[in-house]
Amino acid sequence: MIKVQFGSDLGINNDDIEKISPQITFITSNAEIEAIALVSQDGYQIAFSALPNYTVDSDAFCGLASALTMTGRSTIQSLFQEDLSEIIVRANDGYIVVTNAGRLVIASAGTKIDTLMKTVQVMRIAAKNLMKIFEGR
């Protein structure tokens, strides 16, 4: 029997997981969000969490993050010849922020519009820290 480690197909090892976890905690502790997902650039769900009263399918949420990332990356590359930083989608009663974190993508959803900019700032900090984990690999 072959033992497969979680995330090994993405090049994520136990040390990486130990470094990733505090960044997710940082986001959830500092941003008023209802759901958060950590997704590979290809849409592979690595982690997902949502408040009990916020009903969203984790696969659908991660798929949405992946679709937004691919569309946004293509658009930004075509128009500005730059890498995508983040995508913000806002409605009257909520928002989604998808932030590029190098090999990973962080997606969050919130319902308190007044907290949108703080969420963006917190996710930018976490994304920079996540990118450092995989720097040079």
MODELLER restraints for C-alpha pairs under 7 A, 6 or more apart:
rsr = mdl.restraints
at = mdl.atoms
rsr.add(forms.Gaussian(group=physical.xy_distance, feature=features.Distance(at['CA:7:A'], at['CA:13:A']), mean=6.74, stdev=0.5))
rsr.add(forms.Gaussian(group=physical.xy_distance, feature=features.Distance(at['CA:16:A'], at['CA:133:A']), mean=6.79, stdev=0.5))
rsr.add(forms.Gaussian(group=physical.xy_distance, feature=features.Distance(at['CA:20:A'], at['CA:130:A']), mean=6.53, stdev=0.5))
rsr.add(forms.Gaussian(group=physical.xy_distance, feature=features.Distance(at['CA:23:A'], at['CA:126:A']), mean=5.48, stdev=0.5))
rsr.add(forms.Gaussian(group=physical.xy_distance, feature=features.Distance(at['CA:27:A'], at['CA:122:A']), mean=6.05, stdev=0.5))
rsr.add(forms.Gaussian(group=physical.xy_distance, feature=features.Distance(at['CA:27:A'], at['CA:123:A']), mean=6.39, stdev=0.5))
rsr.add(forms.Gaussian(group=physical.xy_distance, feature=features.Distance(at['CA:27:A'], at['CA:126:A']), mean=6.93, stdev=0.5))
rsr.add(forms.Gaussian(group=physical.xy_distance, feature=features.Distance(at['CA:30:A'], at['CA:122:A']), mean=6.75, stdev=0.5))
rsr.add(forms.Gaussian(group=physical.xy_distance, feature=features.Distance(at['CA:31:A'], at['CA:118:A']), mean=6.55, stdev=0.5))
rsr.add(forms.Gaussian(group=physical.xy_distance, feature=features.Distance(at['CA:31:A'], at['CA:119:A']), mean=4.98, stdev=0.5))
rsr.add(forms.Gaussian(group=physical.xy_distance, feature=features.Distance(at['CA:31:A'], at['CA:122:A']), mean=6.66, stdev=0.5))
rsr.add(forms.Gaussian(group=physical.xy_distance, feature=features.Distance(at['CA:32:A'], at['CA:110:A']), mean=6.70, stdev=0.5))
rsr.add(forms.Gaussian(group=physical.xy_distance, feature=features.Distance(at['CA:32:A'], at['CA:115:A']), mean=6.56, stdev=0.5))
rsr.add(forms.Gaussian(group=physical.xy_distance, feature=features.Distance(at['CA:33:A'], at['CA:108:A']), mean=6.60, stdev=0.5))
rsr.add(forms.Gaussian(group=physical.xy_distance, feature=features.Distance(at['CA:33:A'], at['CA:109:A']), mean=5.69, stdev=0.5))
rsr.add(forms.Gaussian(group=physical.xy_distance, feature=features.Distance(at['CA:33:A'], at['CA:110:A']), mean=4.29, stdev=0.5))
rsr.add(forms.Gaussian(group=physical.xy_distance, feature=features.Distance(at['CA:34:A'], at['CA:50:A']), mean=5.56, stdev=0.5))
rsr.add(forms.Gaussian(group=physical.xy_distance, feature=features.Distance(at['CA:34:A'], at['CA:51:A']), mean=5.40, stdev=0.5))
rsr.add(forms.Gaussian(group=physical.xy_distance, feature=features.Distance(at['CA:34:A'], at['CA:54:A']), mean=6.22, stdev=0.5))
rsr.add(forms.Gaussian(group=physical.xy_distance, feature=features.Distance(at['CA:34:A'], at['CA:109:A']), mean=5.73, stdev=0.5))
rsr.add(forms.Gaussian(group=physical.xy_distance, feature=features.Distance(at['CA:34:A'], at['CA:110:A']), mean=5.19, stdev=0.5))
rsr.add(forms.Gaussian(group=physical.xy_distance, feature=features.Distance(at['CA:35:A'], at['CA:49:A']), mean=5.66, stdev=0.5))
rsr.add(forms.Gaussian(group=physical.xy_distance, feature=features.Distance(at['CA:35:A'], at['CA:50:A']), mean=4.06, stdev=0.5))
rsr.add(forms.Gaussian(group=physical.xy_distance, feature=features.Distance(at['CA:35:A'], at['CA:51:A']), mean=6.44, stdev=0.5))
rsr.add(forms.Gaussian(group=physical.xy_distance, feature=features.Distance(at['CA:35:A'], at['CA:108:A']), mean=5.46, stdev=0.5))
rsr.add(forms.Gaussian(group=physical.xy_distance, feature=features.Distance(at['CA:35:A'], at['CA:109:A']), mean=5.17, stdev=0.5))
rsr.add(forms.Gaussian(group=physical.xy_distance, feature=features.Distance(at['CA:36:A'], at['CA:48:A']), mean=5.73, stdev=0.5))
rsr.add(forms.Gaussian(group=physical.xy_distance, feature=features.Distance(at['CA:36:A'], at['CA:49:A']), mean=5.47, stdev=0.5))
rsr.add(forms.Gaussian(group=physical.xy_distance, feature=features.Distance(at['CA:36:A'], at['CA:50:A']), mean=6.40, stdev=0.5))
rsr.add(forms.Gaussian(group=physical.xy_distance, feature=features.Distance(at['CA:36:A'], at['CA:107:A']), mean=5.59, stdev=0.5))
rsr.add(forms.Gaussian(group=physical.xy_distance, feature=features.Distance(at['CA:36:A'], at['CA:108:A']), mean=4.29, stdev=0.5))
rsr.add(forms.Gaussian(group=physical.xy_distance, feature=features.Distance(at['CA:36:A'], at['CA:109:A']), mean=6.56, stdev=0.5))
rsr.add(forms.Gaussian(group=physical.xy_distance, feature=features.Distance(at['CA:37:A'], at['CA:47:A']), mean=5.46, stdev=0.5))
rsr.add(forms.Gaussian(group=physical.xy_distance, feature=features.Distance(at['CA:37:A'], at['CA:48:A']), mean=4.26, stdev=0.5))
rsr.add(forms.Gaussian(group=physical.xy_distance, feature=features.Distance(at['CA:37:A'], at['CA:49:A']), mean=6.50, stdev=0.5))
rsr.add(forms.Gaussian(group=physical.xy_distance, feature=features.Distance(at['CA:37:A'], at['CA:62:A']), mean=6.60, stdev=0.5))
rsr.add(forms.Gaussian(group=physical.xy_distance, feature=features.Distance(at['CA:37:A'], at['CA:106:A']), mean=5.83, stdev=0.5))
rsr.add(forms.Gaussian(group=physical.xy_distance, feature=features.Distance(at['CA:37:A'], at['CA:107:A']), mean=5.12, stdev=0.5))
rsr.add(forms.Gaussian(group=physical.xy_distance, feature=features.Distance(at['CA:37:A'], at['CA:108:A']), mean=6.39, stdev=0.5))
rsr.add(forms.Gaussian(group=physical.xy_distance, feature=features.Distance(at['CA:38:A'], at['CA:45:A']), mean=6.43, stdev=0.5))
rsr.add(forms.Gaussian(group=physical.xy_distance, feature=features.Distance(at['CA:38:A'], at['CA:46:A']), mean=5.42, stdev=0.5))
rsr.add(forms.Gaussian(group=physical.xy_distance, feature=features.Distance(at['CA:38:A'], at['CA:47:A']), mean=5.00, stdev=0.5))
rsr.add(forms.Gaussian(group=physical.xy_distance, feature=features.Distance(at['CA:38:A'], at['CA:48:A']), mean=6.42, stdev=0.5))
rsr.add(forms.Gaussian(group=physical.xy_distance, feature=features.Distance(at['CA:38:A'], at['CA:104:A']), mean=6.82, stdev=0.5))
rsr.add(forms.Gaussian(group=physical.xy_distance, feature=features.Distance(at['CA:38:A'], at['CA:105:A']), mean=5.83, stdev=0.5))
rsr.add(forms.Gaussian(group=physical.xy_distance, feature=features.Distance(at['CA:38:A'], at['CA:106:A']), mean=4.79, stdev=0.5))
rsr.add(forms.Gaussian(group=physical.xy_distance, feature=features.Distance(at['CA:38:A'], at['CA:107:A']), mean=6.48, stdev=0.5))
rsr.add(forms.Gaussian(group=physical.xy_distance, feature=features.Distance(at['CA:39:A'], at['CA:45:A']), mean=4.67, stdev=0.5))
rsr.add(forms.Gaussian(group=physical.xy_distance, feature=features.Distance(at['CA:39:A'], at['CA:46:A']), mean=5.32, stdev=0.5))
rsr.add(forms.Gaussian(group=physical.xy_distance, feature=features.Distance(at['CA:39:A'], at['CA:47:A']), mean=6.98, stdev=0.5))
rsr.add(forms.Gaussian(group=physical.xy_distance, feature=features.Distance(at['CA:39:A'], at['CA:62:A']), mean=6.48, stdev=0.5))
rsr.add(forms.Gaussian(group=physical.xy_distance, feature=features.Distance(at['CA:39:A'], at['CA:104:A']), mean=5.73, stdev=0.5))
rsr.add(forms.Gaussian(group=physical.xy_distance, feature=features.Distance(at['CA:39:A'], at['CA:105:A']), mean=5.11, stdev=0.5))
rsr.add(forms.Gaussian(group=physical.xy_distance, feature=features.Distance(at['CA:39:A'], at['CA:106:A']), mean=6.38, stdev=0.5))
rsr.add(forms.Gaussian(group=physical.xy_distance, feature=features.Distance(at['CA:40:A'], at['CA:46:A']), mean=6.99, stdev=0.5))
rsr.add(forms.Gaussian(group=physical.xy_distance, feature=features.Distance(at['CA:40:A'], at['CA:103:A']), mean=6.35, stdev=0.5))
rsr.add(forms.Gaussian(group=physical.xy_distance, feature=features.Distance(at['CA:40:A'], at['CA:104:A']), mean=4.60, stdev=0.5))
rsr.add(forms.Gaussian(group=physical.xy_distance, feature=features.Distance(at['CA:40:A'], at['CA:105:A']), mean=5.95, stdev=0.5))
rsr.add(forms.Gaussian(group=physical.xy_distance, feature=features.Distance(at['CA:41:A'], at['CA:66:A']), mean=6.87, stdev=0.5))
rsr.add(forms.Gaussian(group=physical.xy_distance, feature=features.Distance(at['CA:41:A'], at['CA:103:A']), mean=6.01, stdev=0.5))
rsr.add(forms.Gaussian(group=physical.xy_distance, feature=features.Distance(at['CA:41:A'], at['CA:104:A']), mean=5.52, stdev=0.5))
rsr.add(forms.Gaussian(group=physical.xy_distance, feature=features.Distance(at['CA:41:A'], at['CA:105:A']), mean=6.15, stdev=0.5))
rsr.add(forms.Gaussian(group=physical.xy_distance, feature=features.Distance(at['CA:42:A'], at['CA:66:A']), mean=6.52, stdev=0.5))
rsr.add(forms.Gaussian(group=physical.xy_distance, feature=features.Distance(at['CA:43:A'], at['CA:62:A']), mean=6.35, stdev=0.5))
rsr.add(forms.Gaussian(group=physical.xy_distance, feature=features.Distance(at['CA:43:A'], at['CA:63:A']), mean=6.03, stdev=0.5))
rsr.add(forms.Gaussian(group=physical.xy_distance, feature=features.Distance(at['CA:43:A'], at['CA:66:A']), mean=4.70, stdev=0.5))
rsr.add(forms.Gaussian(group=physical.xy_distance, feature=features.Distance(at['CA:45:A'], at['CA:62:A']), mean=6.13, stdev=0.5))
rsr.add(forms.Gaussian(group=physical.xy_distance, feature=features.Distance(at['CA:48:A'], at['CA:58:A']), mean=6.40, stdev=0.5))
rsr.add(forms.Gaussian(group=physical.xy_distance, feature=features.Distance(at['CA:65:A'], at['CA:98:A']), mean=6.43, stdev=0.5))
rsr.add(forms.Gaussian(group=physical.xy_distance, feature=features.Distance(at['CA:65:A'], at['CA:107:A']), mean=6.12, stdev=0.5))
rsr.add(forms.Gaussian(group=physical.xy_distance, feature=features.Distance(at['CA:72:A'], at['CA:84:A']), mean=6.74, stdev=0.5))
rsr.add(forms.Gaussian(group=physical.xy_distance, feature=features.Distance(at['CA:73:A'], at['CA:83:A']), mean=6.65, stdev=0.5))
rsr.add(forms.Gaussian(group=physical.xy_distance, feature=features.Distance(at['CA:73:A'], at['CA:84:A']), mean=5.15, stdev=0.5))
rsr.add(forms.Gaussian(group=physical.xy_distance, feature=features.Distance(at['CA:76:A'], at['CA:82:A']), mean=6.21, stdev=0.5))
rsr.add(forms.Gaussian(group=physical.xy_distance, feature=features.Distance(at['CA:76:A'], at['CA:83:A']), mean=6.79, stdev=0.5))
rsr.add(forms.Gaussian(group=physical.xy_distance, feature=features.Distance(at['CA:76:A'], at['CA:84:A']), mean=6.09, stdev=0.5))
rsr.add(forms.Gaussian(group=physical.xy_distance, feature=features.Distance(at['CA:77:A'], at['CA:83:A']), mean=6.30, stdev=0.5))
rsr.add(forms.Gaussian(group=physical.xy_distance, feature=features.Distance(at['CA:84:A'], at['CA:100:A']), mean=6.61, stdev=0.5))
rsr.add(forms.Gaussian(group=physical.xy_distance, feature=features.Distance(at['CA:85:A'], at['CA:99:A']), mean=6.09, stdev=0.5))
rsr.add(forms.Gaussian(group=physical.xy_distance, feature=features.Distance(at['CA:85:A'], at['CA:100:A']), mean=5.33, stdev=0.5))
rsr.add(forms.Gaussian(group=physical.xy_distance, feature=features.Distance(at['CA:86:A'], at['CA:98:A']), mean=5.45, stdev=0.5))
rsr.add(forms.Gaussian(group=physical.xy_distance, feature=features.Distance(at['CA:86:A'], at['CA:99:A']), mean=4.25, stdev=0.5))
rsr.add(forms.Gaussian(group=physical.xy_distance, feature=features.Distance(at['CA:86:A'], at['CA:100:A']), mean=5.82, stdev=0.5))
rsr.add(forms.Gaussian(group=physical.xy_distance, feature=features.Distance(at['CA:87:A'], at['CA:97:A']), mean=5.72, stdev=0.5))
rsr.add(forms.Gaussian(group=physical.xy_distance, feature=features.Distance(at['CA:87:A'], at['CA:98:A']), mean=5.04, stdev=0.5))
rsr.add(forms.Gaussian(group=physical.xy_distance, feature=features.Distance(at['CA:87:A'], at['CA:99:A']), mean=6.45, stdev=0.5))
rsr.add(forms.Gaussian(group=physical.xy_distance, feature=features.Distance(at['CA:88:A'], at['CA:96:A']), mean=5.86, stdev=0.5))
rsr.add(forms.Gaussian(group=physical.xy_distance, feature=features.Distance(at['CA:88:A'], at['CA:97:A']), mean=4.67, stdev=0.5))
rsr.add(forms.Gaussian(group=physical.xy_distance, feature=features.Distance(at['CA:88:A'], at['CA:98:A']), mean=6.53, stdev=0.5))
rsr.add(forms.Gaussian(group=physical.xy_distance, feature=features.Distance(at['CA:89:A'], at['CA:95:A']), mean=5.51, stdev=0.5))
rsr.add(forms.Gaussian(group=physical.xy_distance, feature=features.Distance(at['CA:89:A'], at['CA:96:A']), mean=5.19, stdev=0.5))
rsr.add(forms.Gaussian(group=physical.xy_distance, feature=features.Distance(at['CA:89:A'], at['CA:97:A']), mean=6.52, stdev=0.5))
rsr.add(forms.Gaussian(group=physical.xy_distance, feature=features.Distance(at['CA:90:A'], at['CA:96:A']), mean=6.52, stdev=0.5))
rsr.add(forms.Gaussian(group=physical.xy_distance, feature=features.Distance(at['CA:93:A'], at['CA:111:A']), mean=5.65, stdev=0.5))
rsr.add(forms.Gaussian(group=physical.xy_distance, feature=features.Distance(at['CA:94:A'], at['CA:110:A']), mean=5.48, stdev=0.5))
rsr.add(forms.Gaussian(group=physical.xy_distance, feature=features.Distance(at['CA:94:A'], at['CA:111:A']), mean=3.95, stdev=0.5))
rsr.add(forms.Gaussian(group=physical.xy_distance, feature=features.Distance(at['CA:94:A'], at['CA:112:A']), mean=6.26, stdev=0.5))
rsr.add(forms.Gaussian(group=physical.xy_distance, feature=features.Distance(at['CA:94:A'], at['CA:113:A']), mean=6.02, stdev=0.5))
rsr.add(forms.Gaussian(group=physical.xy_distance, feature=features.Distance(at['CA:95:A'], at['CA:109:A']), mean=5.66, stdev=0.5))
rsr.add(forms.Gaussian(group=physical.xy_distance, feature=features.Distance(at['CA:95:A'], at['CA:110:A']), mean=5.43, stdev=0.5))
rsr.add(forms.Gaussian(group=physical.xy_distance, feature=features.Distance(at['CA:95:A'], at['CA:111:A']), mean=6.38, stdev=0.5))
rsr.add(forms.Gaussian(group=physical.xy_distance, feature=features.Distance(at['CA:96:A'], at['CA:108:A']), mean=5.62, stdev=0.5))
rsr.add(forms.Gaussian(group=physical.xy_distance, feature=features.Distance(at['CA:96:A'], at['CA:109:A']), mean=4.43, stdev=0.5))
rsr.add(forms.Gaussian(group=physical.xy_distance, feature=features.Distance(at['CA:96:A'], at['CA:110:A']), mean=6.55, stdev=0.5))
rsr.add(forms.Gaussian(group=physical.xy_distance, feature=features.Distance(at['CA:97:A'], at['CA:107:A']), mean=5.67, stdev=0.5))
rsr.add(forms.Gaussian(group=physical.xy_distance, feature=features.Distance(at['CA:97:A'], at['CA:108:A']), mean=5.35, stdev=0.5))
rsr.add(forms.Gaussian(group=physical.xy_distance, feature=features.Distance(at['CA:97:A'], at['CA:109:A']), mean=6.50, stdev=0.5))
rsr.add(forms.Gaussian(group=physical.xy_distance, feature=features.Distance(at['CA:97:A'], at['CA:120:A']), mean=6.96, stdev=0.5))
rsr.add(forms.Gaussian(group=physical.xy_distance, feature=features.Distance(at['CA:98:A'], at['CA:105:A']), mean=6.79, stdev=0.5))
rsr.add(forms.Gaussian(group=physical.xy_distance, feature=features.Distance(at['CA:98:A'], at['CA:106:A']), mean=5.65, stdev=0.5))
rsr.add(forms.Gaussian(group=physical.xy_distance, feature=features.Distance(at['CA:98:A'], at['CA:107:A']), mean=4.34, stdev=0.5))
rsr.add(forms.Gaussian(group=physical.xy_distance, feature=features.Distance(at['CA:98:A'], at['CA:108:A']), mean=6.54, stdev=0.5))
rsr.add(forms.Gaussian(group=physical.xy_distance, feature=features.Distance(at['CA:99:A'], at['CA:105:A']), mean=5.71, stdev=0.5))
rsr.add(forms.Gaussian(group=physical.xy_distance, feature=features.Distance(at['CA:99:A'], at['CA:106:A']), mean=5.18, stdev=0.5))
rsr.add(forms.Gaussian(group=physical.xy_distance, feature=features.Distance(at['CA:99:A'], at['CA:107:A']), mean=6.39, stdev=0.5))
rsr.add(forms.Gaussian(group=physical.xy_distance, feature=features.Distance(at['CA:99:A'], at['CA:123:A']), mean=6.78, stdev=0.5))
rsr.add(forms.Gaussian(group=physical.xy_distance, feature=features.Distance(at['CA:99:A'], at['CA:127:A']), mean=6.92, stdev=0.5))
rsr.add(forms.Gaussian(group=physical.xy_distance, feature=features.Distance(at['CA:100:A'], at['CA:106:A']), mean=6.64, stdev=0.5))
rsr.add(forms.Gaussian(group=physical.xy_distance, feature=features.Distance(at['CA:100:A'], at['CA:127:A']), mean=6.66, stdev=0.5))
rsr.add(forms.Gaussian(group=physical.xy_distance, feature=features.Distance(at['CA:101:A'], at['CA:127:A']), mean=4.41, stdev=0.5))
rsr.add(forms.Gaussian(group=physical.xy_distance, feature=features.Distance(at['CA:101:A'], at['CA:128:A']), mean=6.53, stdev=0.5))
rsr.add(forms.Gaussian(group=physical.xy_distance, feature=features.Distance(at['CA:101:A'], at['CA:130:A']), mean=5.97, stdev=0.5))
rsr.add(forms.Gaussian(group=physical.xy_distance, feature=features.Distance(at['CA:101:A'], at['CA:131:A']), mean=5.39, stdev=0.5))
rsr.add(forms.Gaussian(group=physical.xy_distance, feature=features.Distance(at['CA:102:A'], at['CA:131:A']), mean=5.13, stdev=0.5))
